Amino acid sequence: MDNLPDDQPSSQADQKPCRSCGKPIDPSDPCYPFCSDRCRLVDLGAWFNESYRVSRPLDEVDELD
């Protein structure tokens, strides 16, 4: 368990890449899993423009009651 004070950044091993630009980001960042609001909006725009697709057809278990 890390005993780092709150003001110290976490180690490089704890960081994950931003889902939009790939920049390393700490999981405790408020924008996680993105590095900024801009990257969050870029990702949202990709969904709106149908750049992303659902990988399989919906099954009965996927549908809500």
DSSP file (Angstrom, degrees, kcal/mol; ACC not computed):
  #  RESIDUE AA STRUCTURE BP1 BP2  ACC     N-H-->O    O-->H-N    N-H-->O    O-->H-N    TCO  KAPPA ALPHA  PHI   PSI    X-CA   Y-CA   Z-CA
    1    1 A M              0   0    0      0, 0.0     2,-0.2     0, 0.0     0, 0.0   0.000 360.0 360.0 360.0 136.2    0.0    0.0    0.0
    2    2 A D        -     0   0    0      1,-0.1     8,-0.0     2,-0.0     0, 0.0  -0.520 360.0-165.8 -76.4 139.5    1.3    3.4   -0.9
    3    3 A N        +     0   0    0     -2,-0.2    -1,-0.1     2,-0.0     0, 0.0  -0.214  37.9 143.9-114.3  39.9    2.0    5.9    1.9
    4    4 A L        -     0   0    0      1,-0.1     6,-0.0     2,-0.1    -2,-0.0  -0.572  54.7-112.1 -79.9 139.8    2.3    8.9   -0.3
    5    5 A P    >   -     0   0    0      0, 0.0     3,-1.7     0, 0.0    -1,-0.1  -0.327  32.4-108.6 -63.1 157.1    1.0   12.2    0.9
    6    6 A D  T 3  S+     0   0    0      1,-0.3    -2,-0.1     3,-0.0     0, 0.0   0.745 115.6  59.6 -61.8 -25.2   -2.0   13.5   -1.1
    7    7 A D  T 3  S+     0   0    0      2,-0.1    -1,-0.3     0, 0.0    -3,-0.0   0.545  88.3  87.4 -84.9  -5.2    0.0   16.3   -2.8
    8    8 A Q  S <  S-     0   0    0     -3,-1.7    -4,-0.1     1,-0.0     2,-0.0  -0.772  81.7-118.9 -94.8 137.8    2.4   13.9   -4.4
    9    9 A P        -     0   0    0      0, 0.0     3,-0.1     0, 0.0    -2,-0.1  -0.340  32.8-106.9 -68.5 154.8    1.6   12.4   -7.8
   10   10 A S        -     0   0    0      1,-0.2     5,-0.0     2,-0.1    16,-0.0  -0.282  46.3 -81.6 -75.6 168.3    1.3    8.6   -8.1
   11   11 A S    >>  -     0   0    0      1,-0.1     3,-1.0     3,-0.0     4,-0.6  -0.182  37.3-108.5 -69.3 163.8    4.0    6.5   -9.8
   12   12 A Q  G >4 S+     0   0    0      1,-0.2     3,-0.9     2,-0.2    -1,-0.1   0.814 117.6  63.6 -61.3 -31.3    4.1    6.1  -13.5
   13   13 A A  G 34 S+     0   0    0      1,-0.2    -1,-0.2     3,-0.0    -3,-0.0   0.789  98.6  54.5 -66.1 -27.7    3.0    2.5  -13.1
   14   14 A D  G <4 S+     0   0    0     -3,-1.0    -1,-0.2     2,-0.0    -2,-0.2   0.662  91.0  96.2 -78.8 -16.0   -0.4    3.6  -11.7
   15   15 A Q    <<  -     0   0    0     -3,-0.9    11,-0.2    -4,-0.6    -4,-0.0  -0.479  56.1-162.7 -82.4 146.8   -1.1    5.8  -14.7
   16   16 A K  E     -A   25   0A   0      9,-2.8     9,-3.0    -2,-0.2     2,-0.2  -0.846  29.6 -96.6-119.4 157.0   -3.2    4.7  -17.6
   17   17 A P  E     -A   24   0A   0      0, 0.0     6,-0.2     0, 0.0     2,-0.1  -0.508  41.2-104.8 -76.1 144.3   -3.4    6.2  -21.1
   18   18 A C     >  -     0   0    0      5,-2.1     4,-1.0    -2,-0.2    16,-0.2  -0.430  25.9-130.9 -60.7 138.4   -6.2    8.7  -21.9
   19   19 A R  T  4 S+     0   0    0     14,-1.6    -1,-0.1     1,-0.2    15,-0.1   0.625 102.0  38.2 -71.4 -12.1   -8.8    6.9  -24.1
   20   20 A S  T  4 S+     0   0    0     13,-0.2    -1,-0.2     3,-0.1    14,-0.1   0.856 134.5   9.9-102.9 -52.1   -8.8    9.8  -26.5
   21   21 A C  T  4 S-     0   0    0      2,-0.1    -2,-0.1     0, 0.0    13,-0.0   0.606  89.7-121.8-109.9 -14.8   -5.2   11.1  -26.9
   22   22 A G     <  +     0   0    0     -4,-1.0    -3,-0.1     1,-0.3     3,-0.1   0.417  57.1 149.1  88.9  -1.9   -3.1    8.4  -25.1
   23   23 A K        -     0   0    0     -6,-0.2    -5,-2.1     1,-0.1    -1,-0.3  -0.419  58.1-100.1 -64.5 138.1   -1.5   10.9  -22.6
   24   24 A P  E     -A   17   0A   0      0, 0.0     2,-0.4     0, 0.0    -1,-0.1  -0.361  47.7-176.3 -61.6 137.1   -0.7    9.2  -19.3
   25   25 A I  E     -A   16   0A   0     -9,-3.0    -9,-2.8    -3,-0.1    10,-0.1  -0.998  26.2-121.6-139.8 140.9   -3.4   10.0  -16.6
   26   26 A D    >   -     0   0    0     -2,-0.4     3,-2.3   -11,-0.2     6,-0.2  -0.623  22.1-129.5 -79.2 134.7   -3.7    9.1  -13.0
   27   27 A P  T 3  S+     0   0    0      0, 0.0    -1,-0.1     0, 0.0     5,-0.1   0.693 107.3  61.6 -58.8 -18.3   -6.9    7.1  -12.1
   28   28 A S  T 3  S+     0   0    0      3,-0.0    -2,-0.0     2,-0.0    -3,-0.0   0.530  77.0 114.5 -85.8  -4.6   -7.6    9.6   -9.3
   29   29 A D  S X  S-     0   0    0     -3,-2.3     3,-1.6     1,-0.1     5,-0.1  -0.408  74.3-127.7 -64.0 139.3   -7.9   12.5  -11.8
   30   30 A P  T 3  S+     0   0    0      0, 0.0    -1,-0.1     0, 0.0     5,-0.1   0.723 108.5  51.7 -64.0 -21.0  -11.5   13.9  -11.9
   31   31 A C  T >  S+     0   0    0      4,-0.1     3,-2.5     3,-0.1     5,-0.2   0.463  91.7 170.5 -92.0  -2.0  -11.6   13.5  -15.7
   32   32 A Y  T <   +     0   0    0     -3,-1.6     3,-0.1     1,-0.3   -14,-0.1  -0.213  60.9  32.4 -51.6 134.4  -10.5    9.9  -15.6
   33   33 A P  T 3  S+     0   0    0      0, 0.0   -14,-1.6     0, 0.0    -1,-0.3  -0.898 126.4  52.0 -91.6  18.8  -10.5    7.9  -18.0
   34   34 A F  S <  S-     0   0    0     -3,-2.5    -3,-0.1   -16,-0.2     3,-0.1  -0.787  76.2-134.2-111.6 159.7   -9.8   11.0  -20.0
   35   35 A C  S    S+     0   0    0     -2,-0.3     2,-0.3     1,-0.1    -4,-0.1   0.662  84.0   1.3 -87.3 -15.9   -7.0   13.6  -19.4
   36   36 A S  S  > S-     0   0    0     -5,-0.2     4,-1.8     1,-0.1    -1,-0.1  -0.972  74.7-100.5-159.5 168.3   -9.3   16.6  -19.9
   37   37 A D  H  > S+     0   0    0     -2,-0.3     4,-2.4     1,-0.2     5,-0.2   0.844 120.1  60.0 -64.2 -32.5  -12.8   17.8  -20.6
   38   38 A R  H  > S+     0   0    0      1,-0.2     4,-2.3     2,-0.2    -1,-0.2   0.944 105.6  45.7 -61.1 -48.0  -11.7   18.3  -24.2
   39   39 A C  H  > S+     0   0    0      1,-0.2     4,-2.1     2,-0.2    -1,-0.2   0.868 110.7  54.5 -63.6 -35.9  -10.7   14.6  -24.7
   40   40 A R  H  X S+     0   0    0     -4,-1.8     4,-2.1     1,-0.2    -1,-0.2   0.921 110.7  45.6 -61.6 -43.6  -14.0   13.6  -23.0
   41   41 A L  H  X S+     0   0    0     -4,-2.4     4,-2.5     2,-0.2    -2,-0.2   0.839 108.8  55.5 -70.7 -33.6  -15.9   15.7  -25.6
   42   42 A V  H  X S+     0   0    0     -4,-2.3     4,-1.7     2,-0.2    -1,-0.2   0.924 110.2  46.7 -62.2 -43.6  -13.9   14.4  -28.5
   43   43 A D  H  X S+     0   0    0     -4,-2.1     4,-1.6     2,-0.2    -2,-0.2   0.908 111.4  50.6 -64.6 -42.6  -14.8   10.9  -27.4
   44   44 A L  H  X S+     0   0    0     -4,-2.1     4,-2.3     1,-0.2    -2,-0.2   0.902 108.3  53.4 -61.7 -40.9  -18.5   11.9  -27.1
   45   45 A G  H  X S+     0   0    0     -4,-2.5     4,-2.3     1,-0.2    -1,-0.2   0.861 103.9  56.0 -61.7 -36.5  -18.4   13.4  -30.6
   46   46 A A  H  <>S+     0   0    0     -4,-1.7     5,-2.9     2,-0.2     6,-0.8   0.884 108.2  48.1 -64.0 -37.9  -17.1   10.1  -32.0
   47   47 A W  H ><5S+     0   0    0     -4,-1.6     3,-1.4     3,-0.2    -2,-0.2   0.925 111.9  49.2 -66.1 -43.7  -20.1    8.3  -30.5
   48   48 A F  H 3<5S+     0   0    0     -4,-2.3    -2,-0.2     1,-0.3    -1,-0.2   0.850 110.8  49.9 -64.5 -34.4  -22.5   11.0  -32.0
   49   49 A N  T 3<5S-     0   0    0     -4,-2.3    -1,-0.3    -5,-0.2    -2,-0.2   0.367 114.8-118.6 -85.3   5.9  -20.8   10.7  -35.4
   50   50 A E  T < 5S+     0   0    0     -3,-1.4    -3,-0.2    -5,-0.1    -2,-0.1   0.800  71.5 137.3  61.1  32.8  -21.2    6.9  -35.2
   51   51 A S      < +     0   0    0     -5,-2.9     2,-0.3    -6,-0.2    -4,-0.2   0.752  64.5  58.9 -74.9 -25.1  -17.4    6.4  -35.4
   52   52 A Y  S    S-     0   0    0     -6,-0.8     2,-0.3    -5,-0.1     0, 0.0  -0.779  73.4-164.7-102.5 150.1  -17.8    3.7  -32.7
   53   53 A R        -     0   0    0     -2,-0.3     2,-0.3     0, 0.0    -2,-0.0  -0.951  28.6-106.7-132.3 152.1  -20.0    0.7  -33.1
   54   54 A V        -     0   0    0     -2,-0.3     4,-0.0     1,-0.1     0, 0.0  -0.652  32.6-137.8 -74.0 133.9  -21.4   -1.9  -30.8
   55   55 A S  S    S+     0   0    0     -2,-0.3    -1,-0.1     2,-0.0     0, 0.0   0.623  75.7  19.1 -77.4 -13.8  -19.4   -5.1  -31.4
   56   56 A R  S    S-     0   0    0      3,-0.0     3,-0.1     0, 0.0    -1,-0.0  -0.979  88.0 -88.6-149.8 159.8  -22.3   -7.6  -31.4
   57   57 A P        -     0   0    0      0, 0.0     2,-0.1     0, 0.0    -2,-0.0  -0.352  54.6 -95.6 -66.4 153.2  -26.1   -7.7  -31.8
   58   58 A L        -     0   0    0      2,-0.0     2,-0.2    -4,-0.0    -4,-0.0  -0.444  37.4-150.9 -69.3 141.2  -28.1   -7.3  -28.7
   59   59 A D    >>  -     0   0    0     -2,-0.1     3,-1.0    -3,-0.1     4,-0.7  -0.598  31.7-101.9-102.5 170.1  -29.3  -10.4  -26.9
   60   60 A E  G >4 S+     0   0    0      1,-0.2     3,-0.7    -2,-0.2    -1,-0.1   0.859 122.8  57.4 -60.0 -35.8  -32.5  -10.8  -24.8
   61   61 A V  G 34 S+     0   0    0      1,-0.2    -1,-0.2     3,-0.0    -3,-0.0   0.712 100.3  59.4 -69.8 -19.7  -30.4  -10.5  -21.6
   62   62 A D  G <4 S+     0   0    0     -3,-1.0    -1,-0.2     2,-0.1     2,-0.2   0.742  87.7  90.2 -79.2 -23.9  -29.1   -7.1  -22.8
   63   63 A E  S << S-     0   0    0     -4,-0.7     2,-0.2    -3,-0.7    -3,-0.0  -0.499  75.5-127.3 -80.9 141.6  -32.5   -5.5  -23.0
   64   64 A L              0   0    0     -2,-0.2    -1,-0.1     1,-0.1    -2,-0.1  -0.514 360.0 360.0 -82.7 152.8  -34.0   -3.7  -20.0
   65   65 A D              0   0    0     -2,-0.2    -1,-0.1     0, 0.0    -2,-0.0   0.473 360.0 360.0 -74.3 360.0  -37.4   -4.6  -18.7
